[in-house]
Amino acid sequence: MPTNHYSCYIGPYMPTNHYIQKKMEEKGLFAAYTLHELLDELDVIESFMEPGKAPIQGEVLKKQEQIYRDLDVTPLLAAGQPADS
């Protein structure tokens, strides 16, 4: 029986805390989040992977998509959003 694996995916690579903190300062995100809170916002996005099948991404909220954009990381798109937005 296949096992579902859950993971947090924040982009094609895992930025370092230094990079994230720098981007948070540049975009003024510390006014709304601590580093831990920001990472918690992204950690709740689930990805389901089963051998031999394409990964299935869980729901992404618009505020989570915006966090990706603020970090200059290619975002997972919020549900119902076209790729060009």
N, CA, C and O atoms as a GROMACS GRO file, in nm:
protein
  340
    1MET      N    1   0.085  -0.118   0.000
    1MET     CA    2   0.000   0.000   0.000
    1MET      C    3   0.090   0.124   0.000
    1MET      O    4   0.178   0.136   0.085
    2PRO      N    5   0.068   0.218  -0.095
    2PRO     CA    6   0.151   0.338  -0.102
    2PRO      C    7   0.134   0.426   0.021
    2PRO      O    8   0.027   0.432   0.081
    3THR      N    9   0.240   0.493   0.056
    3THR     CA   10   0.238   0.584   0.170
    3THR      C   11   0.243   0.726   0.119
    3THR      O   12   0.323   0.758   0.031
    4ASN      N   13   0.159   0.812   0.173
    4ASN     CA   14   0.165   0.954   0.139
    4ASN      C   15   0.273   1.018   0.223
    4ASN      O   16   0.285   0.990   0.342
    5HIS      N   17   0.352   1.103   0.162
    5HIS     CA   18   0.456   1.176   0.232
    5HIS      C   19   0.417   1.322   0.235
    5HIS      O   20   0.374   1.377   0.133
    6TYR      N   21   0.431   1.385   0.348
    6TYR     CA   22   0.397   1.526   0.363
    6TYR      C   23   0.528   1.605   0.372
    6TYR      O   24   0.622   1.564   0.439
    7SER      N   25   0.530   1.718   0.304
    7SER     CA   26   0.652   1.799   0.311
    7SER      C   27   0.617   1.946   0.291
    7SER      O   28   0.514   1.979   0.233
    8CYS      N   29   0.703   2.030   0.338
    8CYS     CA   30   0.692   2.174   0.314
    8CYS      C   31   0.781   2.206   0.196
    8CYS      O   32   0.900   2.172   0.196
    9TYR      N   33   0.727   2.271   0.097
    9TYR     CA   34   0.803   2.305  -0.022
    9TYR      C   35   0.798   2.455  -0.040
    9TYR      O   36   0.691   2.510  -0.065
   10ILE      N   37   0.909   2.521  -0.027
   10ILE     CA   38   0.904   2.666  -0.042
   10ILE      C   39   0.976   2.714  -0.167
   10ILE      O   40   1.002   2.833  -0.181
   11GLY      N   41   1.006   2.625  -0.256
   11GLY     CA   42   1.065   2.664  -0.382
   11GLY      C   43   1.162   2.558  -0.430
   11GLY      O   44   1.172   2.451  -0.371
   12PRO      N   45   1.234   2.589  -0.537
   12PRO     CA   46   1.326   2.492  -0.593
   12PRO      C   47   1.447   2.465  -0.506
   12PRO      O   48   1.524   2.373  -0.533
   13TYR      N   49   1.464   2.543  -0.403
   13TYR     CA   50   1.574   2.525  -0.308
   13TYR      C   51   1.528   2.576  -0.174
   13TYR      O   52   1.429   2.647  -0.164
   14MET      N   53   1.600   2.540  -0.070
   14MET     CA   54   1.566   2.588   0.064
   14MET      C   55   1.657   2.705   0.096
   14MET      O   56   1.775   2.686   0.124
   15PRO      N   57   1.603   2.827   0.092
   15PRO     CA   58   1.688   2.943   0.124
   15PRO      C   59   1.737   2.936   0.268
   15PRO      O   60   1.672   2.876   0.354
   16THR      N   61   1.850   2.996   0.293
   16THR     CA   62   1.904   2.999   0.429
   16THR      C   63   1.826   3.100   0.513
   16THR      O   64   1.760   3.189   0.459
   17ASN      N   65   1.833   3.085   0.644
   17ASN     CA   66   1.768   3.180   0.733
   17ASN      C   67   1.819   3.321   0.708
   17ASN      O   68   1.742   3.417   0.716
   18HIS      N   69   1.948   3.336   0.677
   18HIS     CA   70   2.004   3.468   0.650
   18HIS      C   71   1.935   3.530   0.528
   18HIS      O   72   1.898   3.648   0.532
   19TYR      N   73   1.918   3.454   0.423
   19TYR     CA   74   1.850   3.502   0.302
   19TYR      C   75   1.707   3.543   0.336
   19TYR      O   76   1.662   3.651   0.296
   20ILE      N   77   1.637   3.458   0.409
   20ILE     CA   78   1.498   3.486   0.443
   20ILE      C   79   1.488   3.612   0.529
   20ILE      O   80   1.402   3.697   0.505
   21GLN      N   81   1.576   3.624   0.629
   21GLN     CA   82   1.574   3.743   0.715
   21GLN      C   83   1.604   3.869   0.634
   21GLN      O   84   1.541   3.973   0.656
   22LYS      N   85   1.697   3.862   0.541
   22LYS     CA   86   1.730   3.977   0.457
   22LYS      C   87   1.609   4.018   0.374
   22LYS      O   88   1.576   4.137   0.366
   23LYS      N   89   1.542   3.921   0.313
   23LYS     CA   90   1.423   3.952   0.233
   23LYS      C   91   1.310   4.004   0.320
   23LYS      O   92   1.235   4.092   0.278
   24MET      N   93   1.296   3.951   0.441
   24MET     CA   94   1.193   3.999   0.532
   24MET      C   95   1.218   4.145   0.567
   24MET      O   96   1.124   4.224   0.574
   25GLU      N   97   1.344   4.182   0.589
   25GLU     CA   98   1.377   4.322   0.618
   25GLU      C   99   1.348   4.410   0.497
   25GLU      O  100   1.289   4.517   0.511
   26GLU      N  101   1.390   4.365   0.377
   26GLU     CA  102   1.369   4.443   0.255
   26GLU      C  103   1.221   4.468   0.227
   26GLU      O  104   1.184   4.577   0.183
   27LYS      N  105   1.137   4.370   0.253
   27LYS     CA  106   0.994   4.379   0.221
   27LYS      C  107   0.908   4.422   0.340
   27LYS      O  108   0.786   4.431   0.327
   28GLY      N  109   0.971   4.449   0.456
   28GLY     CA  110   0.896   4.493   0.573
   28GLY      C  111   0.810   4.384   0.636
   28GLY      O  112   0.710   4.415   0.702
   29LEU      N  113   0.847   4.259   0.617
   29LEU     CA  114   0.766   4.149   0.668
   29LEU      C  115   0.777   4.130   0.819
   29LEU      O  116   0.692   4.065   0.880
   30PHE      N  117   0.882   4.187   0.880
   30PHE     CA  118   0.895   4.174   1.026
   30PHE      C  119   0.784   4.250   1.098
   30PHE      O  120   0.761   4.227   1.217
   31ALA      N  121   0.716   4.342   1.028
   31ALA     CA  122   0.603   4.412   1.089
   31ALA      C  123   0.484   4.318   1.110
   31ALA      O  124   0.399   4.342   1.195
   32ALA      N  125   0.479   4.210   1.031
   32ALA     CA  126   0.366   4.117   1.039
   32ALA      C  127   0.404   3.979   1.094
   32ALA      O  128   0.319   3.909   1.149
   33TYR      N  129   0.531   3.941   1.080
   33TYR     CA  130   0.573   3.805   1.116
   33TYR      C  131   0.710   3.806   1.185
   33TYR      O  132   0.794   3.891   1.158
   34THR      N  133   0.730   3.710   1.274
   34THR     CA  134   0.866   3.675   1.314
   34THR      C  135   0.914   3.574   1.209
   34THR      O  136   0.834   3.526   1.129
   35LEU      N  137   1.042   3.542   1.208
   35LEU     CA  138   1.094   3.443   1.114
   35LEU      C  139   1.019   3.311   1.134
   35LEU      O  140   0.978   3.247   1.037
   36HIS      N  141   1.001   3.271   1.259
   36HIS     CA  142   0.932   3.146   1.289
   36HIS      C  143   0.788   3.148   1.238
   36HIS      O  144   0.741   3.050   1.181
   37GLU      N  145   0.718   3.258   1.258
   37GLU     CA  146   0.579   3.269   1.212
   37GLU      C  147   0.570   3.262   1.061
   37GLU      O  148   0.479   3.199   1.006
   38LEU      N  149   0.663   3.328   0.992
   38LEU     CA  150   0.663   3.324   0.846
   38LEU      C  151   0.683   3.182   0.795
   38LEU      O  152   0.613   3.137   0.705
   39LEU      N  153   0.780   3.111   0.853
   39LEU     CA  154   0.804   2.973   0.812
   39LEU      C  155   0.684   2.884   0.846
   39LEU      O  156   0.653   2.792   0.771
   40ASP      N  157   0.618   2.911   0.958
   40ASP     CA  158   0.497   2.835   0.993
   40ASP      C  159   0.386   2.856   0.890
   40ASP      O  160   0.311   2.763   0.860
   41GLU      N  161   0.376   2.977   0.836
   41GLU     CA  162   0.275   3.005   0.733
   41GLU      C  163   0.296   2.915   0.610
   41GLU      O  164   0.200   2.869   0.548
   42LEU      N  165   0.422   2.890   0.577
   42LEU     CA  166   0.451   2.808   0.459
   42LEU      C  167   0.454   2.660   0.491
   42LEU      O  168   0.432   2.577   0.402
   43ASP      N  169   0.479   2.626   0.614
   43ASP     CA  170   0.491   2.486   0.654
   43ASP      C  171   0.360   2.410   0.644
   43ASP      O  172   0.360   2.288   0.632
   44VAL      N  173   0.248   2.479   0.648
   44VAL     CA  174   0.118   2.412   0.645
   44VAL      C  175   0.077   2.370   0.504
   44VAL      O  176  -0.022   2.298   0.488
   45ILE      N  177   0.151   2.411   0.402
   45ILE     CA  178   0.121   2.370   0.265
   45ILE      C  179   0.169   2.226   0.249
   45ILE      O  180   0.286   2.196   0.272
   46GLU      N  181   0.078   2.141   0.209
   46GLU     CA  182   0.112   1.999   0.197
   46GLU      C  183   0.138   1.961   0.052
   46GLU      O  184   0.082   2.019  -0.041
   47SER      N  185   0.222   1.864   0.036
   47SER     CA  186   0.249   1.804  -0.094
   47SER      C  187   0.240   1.653  -0.075
   47SER      O  188   0.305   1.597   0.013
   48PHE      N  189   0.159   1.589  -0.157
   48PHE     CA  190   0.140   1.445  -0.148
   48PHE      C  191   0.217   1.379  -0.261
   48PHE      O  192   0.198   1.413  -0.378
   49MET      N  193   0.304   1.285  -0.226
   49MET     CA  194   0.384   1.218  -0.327
   49MET      C  195   0.364   1.068  -0.316
   49MET      O  196   0.366   1.010  -0.207
   50GLU      N  197   0.344   1.007  -0.433
   50GLU     CA  198   0.327   0.863  -0.440
   50GLU      C  199   0.419   0.814  -0.552
   50GLU      O  200   0.421   0.873  -0.660
   51PRO      N  201   0.495   0.709  -0.528
   51PRO     CA  202   0.587   0.661  -0.630
   51PRO      C  203   0.516   0.639  -0.765
   51PRO      O  204   0.408   0.580  -0.771
   52GLY      N  205   0.579   0.688  -0.870
   52GLY     CA  206   0.527   0.672  -1.005
   52GLY      C  207   0.419   0.771  -1.044
   52GLY      O  208   0.367   0.764  -1.155
   53LYS      N  209   0.384   0.864  -0.956
   53LYS     CA  210   0.281   0.963  -0.987
   53LYS      C  211   0.336   1.102  -0.962
   53LYS      O  212   0.429   1.121  -0.884
   54ALA      N  213   0.276   1.200  -1.030
   54ALA     CA  214   0.316   1.340  -1.011
   54ALA      C  215   0.275   1.386  -0.871
   54ALA      O  216   0.171   1.344  -0.820
   55PRO      N  217   0.355   1.474  -0.809
   55PRO     CA  218   0.318   1.526  -0.676
   55PRO      C  219   0.186   1.603  -0.684
   55PRO      O  220   0.155   1.666  -0.786
   56ILE      N  221   0.110   1.598  -0.577
   56ILE     CA  222  -0.015   1.673  -0.567
   56ILE      C  223   0.007   1.779  -0.461
   56ILE      O  224   0.041   1.748  -0.346
   57GLN      N  225  -0.013   1.904  -0.500
   57GLN     CA  226   0.006   2.016  -0.408
   57GLN      C  227  -0.122   2.044  -0.333
   57GLN      O  228  -0.230   2.043  -0.392
   58GLY      N  229  -0.111   2.067  -0.203
   58GLY     CA  230  -0.226   2.107  -0.123
   58GLY      C  231  -0.262   2.252  -0.151
   58GLY      O  232  -0.195   2.319  -0.230
   59GLU      N  233  -0.367   2.300  -0.087
   59GLU     CA  234  -0.415   2.436  -0.108
   59GLU      C  235  -0.312   2.540  -0.064
   59GLU      O  236  -0.249   2.526   0.040
   60VAL      N  237  -0.297   2.643  -0.146
   60VAL     CA  238  -0.210   2.757  -0.114
   60VAL      C  239  -0.298   2.880  -0.106
   60VAL      O  240  -0.373   2.910  -0.200
   61LEU      N  241  -0.290   2.952   0.004
   61LEU     CA  242  -0.367   3.074   0.021
   61LEU      C  243  -0.296   3.190  -0.047
   61LEU      O  244  -0.175   3.186  -0.068
   62LYS      N  245  -0.372   3.295  -0.081
   62LYS     CA  246  -0.312   3.411  -0.146
   62LYS      C  247  -0.202   3.474  -0.060
   62LYS      O  248  -0.100   3.518  -0.113
   63LYS      N  249  -0.222   3.478   0.073
   63LYS     CA  250  -0.118   3.538   0.158
   63LYS      C  251   0.009   3.453   0.156
   63LYS      O  252   0.119   3.507   0.166
   64GLN      N  253  -0.004   3.320   0.142
   64GLN     CA  254   0.114   3.235   0.132
   64GLN      C  255   0.185   3.257  -0.002
   64GLN      O  256   0.307   3.263  -0.008
   65GLU      N  257   0.107   3.269  -0.109
   65GLU     CA  258   0.165   3.299  -0.240
   65GLU      C  259   0.241   3.431  -0.235
   65GLU      O  260   0.349   3.442  -0.292
   66GLN      N  261   0.185   3.531  -0.166
   66GLN     CA  262   0.252   3.660  -0.156
   66GLN      C  263   0.383   3.650  -0.079
   66GLN      O  264   0.479   3.719  -0.112
   67ILE      N  265   0.387   3.566   0.023
   67ILE     CA  266   0.512   3.547   0.098
   67ILE      C  267   0.620   3.495   0.003
   67ILE      O  268   0.733   3.544   0.006
   68TYR      N  269   0.586   3.396  -0.082
   68TYR     CA  270   0.683   3.347  -0.180
   68TYR      C  271   0.733   3.461  -0.266
   68TYR      O  272   0.854   3.476  -0.287
   69ARG      N  273   0.641   3.542  -0.317
   69ARG     CA  274   0.680   3.654  -0.404
   69ARG      C  275   0.770   3.753  -0.329
   69ARG      O  276   0.869   3.802  -0.384
   70ASP      N  277   0.736   3.783  -0.203
   70ASP     CA  278   0.817   3.875  -0.124
   70ASP      C  279   0.957   3.820  -0.099
   70ASP      O  280   1.052   3.898  -0.086
   71LEU      N  281   0.970   3.688  -0.093
   71LEU     CA  282   1.102   3.626  -0.073
   71LEU      C  283   1.177   3.606  -0.204
   71LEU      O  284   1.287   3.551  -0.206
   72ASP      N  285   1.117   3.651  -0.315
   72ASP     CA  286   1.174   3.633  -0.449
   72ASP      C  287   1.197   3.486  -0.482
   72ASP      O  288   1.298   3.448  -0.541
   73VAL      N  289   1.099   3.403  -0.440
   73VAL     CA  290   1.100   3.260  -0.469
   73VAL      C  291   0.980   3.234  -0.558
   73VAL      O  292   0.871   3.285  -0.532
   74THR      N  293   0.998   3.154  -0.664
   74THR     CA  294   0.886   3.120  -0.751
   74THR      C  295   0.775   3.061  -0.665
   74THR      O  296   0.795   2.958  -0.601
   75PRO      N  297   0.658   3.126  -0.665
   75PRO     CA  298   0.554   3.081  -0.571
   75PRO      C  299   0.478   2.960  -0.620
   75PRO      O  300   0.462   2.936  -0.740
   76LEU      N  301   0.430   2.882  -0.521
   76LEU     CA  302   0.323   2.788  -0.547
   76LEU      C  303   0.201   2.877  -0.559
   76LEU      O  304   0.183   2.968  -0.478
   77LEU      N  305   0.117   2.856  -0.658
   77LEU     CA  306   0.006   2.947  -0.682
   77LEU      C  307  -0.115   2.916  -0.595
   77LEU      O  308  -0.147   2.800  -0.569
   78ALA      N  309  -0.180   3.021  -0.551
   78ALA     CA  310  -0.302   3.006  -0.474
   78ALA      C  311  -0.409   2.942  -0.559
   78ALA      O  312  -0.409   2.958  -0.681
   79ALA      N  313  -0.498   2.869  -0.497
   79ALA     CA  314  -0.606   2.800  -0.568
   79ALA      C  315  -0.684   2.898  -0.656
   79ALA      O  316  -0.723   3.006  -0.612
   80GLY      N  317  -0.706   2.857  -0.780
   80GLY     CA  318  -0.785   2.938  -0.872
   80GLY      C  319  -0.709   3.051  -0.937
   80GLY      O  320  -0.769   3.128  -1.012
   81GLN      N  321  -0.580   3.065  -0.912
   81GLN     CA  322  -0.503   3.174  -0.970
   81GLN      C  323  -0.435   3.128  -1.098
   81GLN      O  324  -0.372   3.022  -1.100
   82PRO      N  325  -0.446   3.207  -1.207
   82PRO     CA  326  -0.373   3.170  -1.329
   82PRO      C  327  -0.224   3.188  -1.310
   82PRO      O  328  -0.182   3.270  -1.228
   83ALA      N  329  -0.145   3.114  -1.384
   83ALA     CA  330   0.000   3.118  -1.371
   83ALA      C  331   0.059   3.254  -1.405
   83ALA      O  332   0.169   3.285  -1.360
   84ASP      N  333  -0.011   3.335  -1.484
   84ASP     CA  334   0.043   3.464  -1.528
   84ASP      C  335   0.015   3.578  -1.432
   84ASP      O  336   0.060   3.690  -1.458
   85SER      N  337  -0.057   3.558  -1.323
   85SER     CA  338  -0.093   3.671  -1.235
   85SER      C  339   0.022   3.722  -1.154
   85SER      O  340   0.006   3.816  -1.076
   0.00000   0.00000   0.00000
